[in-house]
């Protein structure tokens, strides 16, 4: 029954109208499918995006296009304030338990599947075609290079690139990083330069 309802909802004219009504006044593309998620009105979602059981903070922008060449999938993810996310962004909160005899999911309710929520802090820049695995926390001010696969937590104000993503360098010296973390400007003002 749920699949039938989703199929009806996903038909072009229906989901366009439903999204227009649900997110009237928001900066959200009519091509975005958003289920059971909390989105700040200042959030901007462009192009095609599937979002389930997630939270998005203020002034965060998720890029994309309506032609179908990019499609972000965000599941069970908490995204902070002032984040910039490129197209084709994928979060994978689910995984297979490889300690079992088989990795196949014989039942959906058994322990064959592992679930871990993903947390993206504030002022994070994520390039295009990035995948973040379950249980990972992206720290404040981090930059994730395009095409990276993030398998472990990042450090504040660091730059990670590659597959698997590895620390390239820090954006600032340690004293500046501590000052920025202490100020927590993303909770105070619309513009940190004001």
C-alpha positions in Angstrom: 0.0 0.0 0.0 2.8 2.4 0.9 4.5 1.7 -2.4 1.3 2.5 -4.3 0.9 5.8 -2.4 4.5 6.7 -3.1 4.0 5.9 -6.8 1.0 8.1 -7.0 2.8 10.9 -5.1 5.8 10.6 -7.4 3.8 11.3 -10.6 5.0 14.6 -12.0 1.8 16.8 -11.6 0.9 15.4 -8.2 4.2 15.9 -6.3 4.7 19.3 -7.9 1.4 20.5 -6.5 1.9 18.8 -3.1 5.4 20.2 -2.7 4.2 23.7 -3.7 1.5 23.6 -1.0 3.7 22.1 1.7 6.7 24.4 1.1 5.0 27.5 -0.1 7.3 30.5 0.6 10.3 28.1 1.0 13.3 28.1 -1.4 12.7 24.4 -2.3 12.6 23.0 -5.8 9.3 21.4 -6.7 11.3 18.4 -7.9 12.5 17.6 -4.3 10.9 14.7 -2.5 10.9 15.4 1.2 9.5 13.0 3.7 9.4 13.2 7.6 12.0 15.9 7.6 12.4 19.3 9.4 13.6 22.1 7.2 14.3 25.7 8.2 12.4 28.2 5.9 15.7 29.8 5.0 17.1 26.5 3.6 17.5 26.4 -0.2 17.2 23.1 -2.1 17.8 23.2 -5.8 16.9 20.5 -8.4 16.1 16.9 -7.7 16.6 15.7 -4.1 15.2 12.8 -2.0 15.2 13.6 1.7 13.9 11.3 4.4 14.0 11.5 8.2 16.4 14.4 8.2 16.9 17.9 9.6 18.3 20.9 7.9 19.4 24.1 9.7 19.1 27.7 8.6 20.7 29.2 5.5 21.9 25.9 4.2 22.0 25.4 0.4 21.8 22.0 -1.4 22.7 22.3 -5.1 21.3 20.4 -8.0 19.5 20.7 -11.4 16.1 19.8 -12.6 17.3 18.0 -15.7 18.1 14.8 -13.9 21.9 14.8 -14.3 22.3 15.3 -10.5 20.2 13.8 -7.8 21.0 14.0 -4.1 19.8 11.4 -1.6 19.8 12.5 2.1 18.5 9.9 4.7 18.6 10.1 8.5 21.0 13.1 8.5 21.2 16.2 10.7 22.6 19.1 8.8 23.6 22.3 10.6 23.5 26.0 9.7 25.3 27.8 6.9 26.3 24.6 5.0 26.9 24.5 1.3 26.3 21.1 -0.3 27.1 20.2 -4.0 25.0 18.1 -6.3 24.9 14.3 -6.2 25.3 14.2 -2.5 24.5 10.9 -0.9 24.3 9.8 2.8 24.2 6.1 3.5 23.0 5.5 7.1 22.4 1.8 6.4 25.0 -0.9 6.0 25.3 -4.7 6.0 26.6 -6.6 9.0 29.6 -8.5 7.6 30.0 -10.5 10.8 27.0 -12.7 10.0 27.3 -15.8 8.0 25.7 -14.0 5.0 25.6 -10.3 4.2 22.2 -10.8 2.5 19.2 -9.2 4.2 17.0 -12.3 4.8 14.6 -10.3 7.0 14.2 -6.6 7.2 13.9 -6.6 11.0 16.8 -8.8 11.9 20.4 -7.8 12.7 21.6 -8.1 9.1 21.3 -4.4 8.6 23.3 -1.7 10.6 21.9 1.8 11.0 23.8 4.9 12.2 22.7 8.5 11.9 24.9 11.0 10.1 25.6 14.4 11.6 26.9 17.4 9.6 27.8 20.4 11.9 27.7 24.1 10.9 29.6 26.0 8.2 30.5 22.9 6.3 31.3 22.9 2.6 30.7 19.6 0.7 31.7 19.2 -2.9 29.8 17.4 -5.6 29.5 13.6 -5.8 30.3 13.1 -2.1 29.2 10.0 -0.2 29.1 9.9 3.6 28.7 6.6 5.4 26.6 5.9 8.5 27.8 7.1 11.9 30.1 9.8 10.6 30.2 13.3 12.1 31.4 16.1 9.9 32.8 18.8 12.3 32.2 22.5 12.2 33.9 24.4 9.3 35.0 21.2 7.5 35.5 21.1 3.7 34.9 17.8 1.9 36.5 17.6 -1.6 34.4 16.6 -4.6 34.2 12.8 -5.2 35.2 11.9 -1.6 33.9 9.0 0.3 33.8 9.9 4.0 34.1 6.9 6.3 35.3 8.5 9.6 34.7 11.6 11.6 36.4 14.8 10.5 38.2 17.5 12.6 36.9 21.1 12.9 38.0 23.4 10.1 39.8 20.7 8.2 39.9 19.7 4.5 39.3 16.1 3.6 39.7 14.6 0.1 39.8 11.2 -1.5 38.4 7.7 -1.3 38.4 7.0 1.6 38.6 10.7 2.6 41.8 11.6 4.4 43.0 14.8 6.1 44.7 17.1 3.6 45.2 20.1 5.9 43.6 22.5 8.3 41.9 25.7 7.0 43.4 27.9 9.8 46.0 27.7 12.6 44.9 26.1 15.9 44.4 29.4 17.7 42.0 30.7 15.0 40.1 27.4 15.0 39.5 27.6 18.8 38.4 31.2 18.4 35.8 30.3 15.7 34.5 27.3 17.7 34.2 29.4 20.8 32.3 32.2 19.0 29.8 29.8 17.4 28.8 32.6 15.1 26.4 30.3 13.1 24.0 30.5 16.1 24.1 34.3 16.5 23.8 36.2 13.2 22.8 36.0 9.6 26.1 37.3 8.4 29.4 36.6 10.3 31.0 39.6 8.7 28.4 42.1 10.1 
